[in-house]
């Protein structure tokens, strides 16, 4: 059975998930038997990434991967970059679609926001990273990003509106990633999933735009 592989390393914990992948036109995400696991690797991620992925999906089964999904951040640059590079490499070598999704958007779906809300992550001595999200039945996954995450000097600098802490929860956020990838697979004409534009989101980078 073809599967989707999801990777999330925007925090100190690595999340890995696998779900059955139904073909285009199926009436909803293929639920089946989902597998997701959290690995609190911290700085050991660079040495243990492949081993953790193999715990969920052994390497001799990677030929079953029909789609890849990865969380883009915001998060630690090195950790996020490692899984993005791995996801891009798998998608390219296996010639399968790749979905890159912001970690804040995954949180917003999990929180089931009912109104436009700012998700806010406070960075000690650096300011806050915040993005705004709102429910939208016509959008992919039922949610729209009104303002992409960016760095603000402080909370007072944010536009008016409800605020909620941006906290990664794994493996719950990996399951959101799996669901979005399954939804994308049902509408390939809208979500072709090229791997080339999938890059980490890093709003605090000194070379970041905006």
VENDACOR-V820590 format. One record per pair of residues at least 12 apart in sequence whose C-alpha atoms are under 10 Angstrom apart, sorted by the first residue. I is the first residue (numbers start at 1). J is the second residue. Records with the same first field share a line. If there is no record, write none. Layout:
# VENDACOR-V820590
I: J + J
This chain:
# VENDACOR-V820590
1: 19 + 20 + 21 + 22 + 64 + 65 + 66
2: 19 + 20 + 21 + 22 + 23 + 61 + 62 + 63 + 64 + 65 + 66 + 67
3: 17 + 18 + 19 + 20 + 21 + 22 + 30 + 34 + 57 + 61 + 62 + 63 + 64 + 65 + 66 + 67 + 68 + 178 + 182
4: 17 + 18 + 19 + 20 + 21 + 22 + 34 + 64 + 65 + 66 + 67 + 68 + 69 + 96 + 97 + 98 + 177 + 178 + 179 + 181 + 182 + 185
5: 17 + 18 + 19 + 20 + 21 + 35 + 36 + 53 + 56 + 57 + 62 + 64 + 65 + 66 + 67 + 68 + 69 + 70 + 87 + 90 + 98 + 174 + 177 + 178 + 181
6: 18 + 19 + 36 + 53 + 67 + 68 + 69 + 70 + 71 + 83 + 87 + 98 + 99 + 100 + 174 + 175 + 176 + 177 + 178 + 179 + 181
7: 36 + 49 + 53 + 68 + 69 + 70 + 71 + 72 + 80 + 83 + 84 + 86 + 87 + 100 + 173 + 174 + 177 + 178
8: 38 + 69 + 70 + 71 + 72 + 73 + 79 + 80 + 82 + 83 + 84 + 101 + 102 + 103 + 168 + 170 + 171 + 173 + 174 + 177
9: 38 + 39 + 40 + 41 + 42 + 45 + 49 + 70 + 71 + 72 + 73 + 74 + 75 + 76 + 77 + 78 + 79 + 80 + 81 + 82 + 83 + 84 + 103 + 168 + 170 + 174
10: 70 + 71 + 72 + 73 + 74 + 75 + 76 + 77 + 78 + 79 + 80 + 81 + 83 + 102 + 103 + 104 + 168 + 200 + 201
11: 40 + 41 + 42 + 73 + 74 + 75 + 76 + 77 + 79 + 80 + 103 + 167 + 168 + 169 + 170
12: 39 + 40 + 41 + 42 + 43 + 44 + 45 + 75 + 76 + 79 + 80 + 168
13: 38 + 39 + 40 + 41 + 42 + 43 + 45 + 79 + 168 + 169 + 170 + 171
14: 37 + 38 + 39 + 40 + 41 + 42 + 45 + 48 + 49 + 52 + 53 + 79 + 80 + 83 + 170 + 171 + 174
15: 36 + 37 + 38 + 39 + 40 + 52 + 53 + 70 + 71 + 169 + 170 + 171 + 172 + 173 + 174 + 175
16: 35 + 36 + 37 + 38 + 39 + 49 + 52 + 53 + 54 + 55 + 56 + 57 + 70 + 170 + 171 + 173 + 174 + 175 + 177 + 178
17: 34 + 35 + 36 + 37 + 38 + 53 + 56 + 57 + 69 + 171 + 172 + 173 + 174 + 175 + 176 + 177 + 178
18: 33 + 34 + 35 + 36 + 37 + 53 + 56 + 57 + 65 + 68 + 69 + 174 + 175 + 178
19: 31 + 32 + 33 + 34 + 35 + 36 + 65 + 175 + 178 + 179 + 181 + 182
20: 32 + 33 + 34 + 35 + 64 + 65 + 66 + 178 + 182
21: 64 + 65 + 66 + 67 + 178 + 181 + 182 + 183 + 185 + 186
22: 66 + 182 + 183 + 185 + 186
23: 66 + 182 + 185 + 186 + 187 + 188
24: 182 + 183 + 184 + 185 + 186 + 187 + 188 + 189
25: 183 + 185 + 186 + 187 + 188
26: 182 + 183 + 185 + 186 + 187
27: 183 + 186
28: 179 + 182 + 183 + 185 + 186
29: 178 + 179 + 180 + 181 + 182 + 183 + 184 + 185 + 186
30: 178 + 179 + 182 + 183 + 185 + 186
31: 178 + 179 + 182
34: 175 + 178
35: 56 + 57 + 171 + 174 + 175 + 178
36: 56 + 170 + 171 + 172 + 173 + 174 + 175 + 178
37: 52 + 53 + 55 + 56 + 170 + 171 + 172 + 174 + 175
38: 52 + 169 + 170 + 171 + 172 + 174
39: 52 + 53 + 170 + 171
40: 170
41: 79
42: 79
43: 78 + 79
44: 79
45: 78 + 79 + 80 + 82 + 83
46: 78 + 79 + 82 + 83
49: 79 + 82 + 83 + 86
50: 83 + 86
62: 90 + 94
63: 90 + 94
64: 94
65: 90 + 91 + 94 + 95 + 96 + 97
66: 91 + 94 + 95 + 96 + 97 + 98 + 185
67: 87 + 90 + 91 + 94 + 95 + 96 + 97 + 98 + 99 + 178 + 181 + 182 + 184 + 185 + 193
68: 86 + 87 + 88 + 90 + 91 + 94 + 96 + 97 + 98 + 99 + 100 + 177 + 178 + 181 + 182 + 193 + 195
69: 83 + 84 + 87 + 88 + 91 + 97 + 98 + 99 + 100 + 101 + 174 + 177 + 178 + 179 + 180 + 181 + 182 + 193 + 198
70: 83 + 84 + 85 + 86 + 87 + 88 + 98 + 99 + 100 + 101 + 102 + 103 + 174 + 177 + 178 + 181 + 198 + 199 + 200
71: 83 + 84 + 87 + 99 + 100 + 101 + 102 + 103 + 104 + 105 + 106 + 173 + 174 + 177 + 198 + 199 + 200 + 201
72: 84 + 99 + 100 + 101 + 102 + 103 + 104 + 198 + 199 + 200 + 201 + 202
73: 100 + 101 + 102 + 103 + 104 + 105 + 149 + 199 + 200 + 201 + 202 + 203
74: 102 + 103 + 104 + 121 + 129 + 130 + 149 + 150 + 200 + 201 + 202 + 203 + 204
75: 102 + 103 + 104 + 121 + 129 + 168 + 200 + 201 + 202 + 203 + 204
76: 200 + 201 + 202 + 204
77: 200 + 201 + 202 + 203 + 204 + 205
78: 200
79: 200
80: 199 + 200 + 201 + 202
81: 199 + 200 + 201 + 202
82: 200
83: 200
84: 98 + 100 + 195 + 198 + 199 + 200
85: 198 + 199 + 200
87: 99 + 100 + 195 + 198
88: 100 + 194 + 195 + 196 + 197 + 198 + 199
89: 195
90: 195
91: 193 + 194 + 195 + 196
92: 194 + 195 + 196
95: 194 + 195
96: 192 + 193 + 194 + 195
97: 181 + 184 + 185 + 188 + 191 + 192 + 193 + 194 + 195
98: 181 + 184 + 191 + 192 + 193 + 194 + 195 + 196 + 197 + 198
99: 177 + 178 + 180 + 181 + 184 + 185 + 191 + 192 + 193 + 194 + 195 + 197 + 198
100: 177 + 180 + 181 + 193 + 194 + 195 + 197 + 198 + 199 + 200 + 201
101: 176 + 177 + 180 + 181 + 198 + 199 + 200 + 201
102: 145 + 148 + 149 + 177 + 200 + 201
103: 149 + 166 + 167 + 168 + 173 + 174 + 176 + 177 + 201
104: 118 + 119 + 120 + 121 + 130 + 131 + 132 + 133 + 145 + 148 + 149 + 166 + 167 + 168 + 173
105: 119 + 131 + 132 + 133 + 134 + 141 + 143 + 144 + 145 + 148 + 149 + 166 + 173 + 176 + 177
106: 141 + 143 + 168 + 169 + 172 + 173 + 174 + 175 + 176 + 177 + 180
107: 119 + 133 + 165 + 166 + 167 + 168 + 169 + 172 + 173 + 174 + 176 + 177
108: 131 + 132 + 133 + 134 + 135 + 143 + 144 + 145 + 164 + 166 + 173 + 176
109: 133 + 134 + 135 + 141 + 142 + 143 + 144 + 173 + 176 + 177 + 180
110: 169 + 172 + 173 + 175 + 176
111: 164
112: 134 + 135 + 142 + 143
113: 133 + 134 + 135 + 143 + 164
114: 133 + 134 + 135 + 136 + 143
115: 133 + 134 + 135 + 136 + 161 + 162
116: 132 + 133 + 134 + 135 + 136 + 143 + 144 + 145 + 146 + 161 + 162 + 163
117: 130 + 131 + 132 + 133 + 134 + 135 + 145 + 146 + 160 + 161 + 162 + 163 + 164
118: 130 + 131 + 132 + 133 + 134 + 146 + 147 + 149 + 158 + 159 + 160 + 161 + 162 + 163 + 164 + 165 + 166
119: 131 + 132 + 133 + 149 + 162 + 163 + 164 + 165 + 166 + 167
120: 132 + 149 + 150 + 151 + 152 + 155 + 158 + 163 + 164 + 165 + 166 + 167
121: 149 + 151 + 155 + 164 + 165 + 166 + 167
122: 151 + 152 + 153 + 154 + 155 + 165 + 166
123: 151 + 153 + 154 + 204
125: 153 + 154
126: 151 + 152 + 153 + 154 + 204
127: 151 + 152 + 153 + 154 + 155 + 157 + 204
128: 149 + 150 + 151 + 152 + 153 + 154 + 155 + 157 + 158 + 204
129: 148 + 149 + 150 + 151 + 152 + 153 + 154 + 155 + 158 + 166 + 202 + 203 + 204
130: 147 + 148 + 149 + 150 + 151 + 152 + 154 + 155 + 158 + 163 + 164 + 165 + 166 + 203
131: 145 + 146 + 147 + 148 + 149 + 150 + 151 + 158 + 163 + 166
132: 144 + 145 + 146 + 147 + 148 + 149 + 158 + 159 + 161 + 162 + 163 + 164
133: 145 + 146 + 147 + 148 + 149
134: 146 + 147
140: 180 + 183 + 184 + 190 + 191
141: 176 + 177 + 179 + 180 + 181 + 183 + 184
142: 180
148: 201 + 203
149: 201 + 202 + 203
150: 201 + 202 + 203 + 204 + 208 + 209 + 210
151: 202 + 203 + 204 + 205 + 210
152: 203 + 204
181: 193
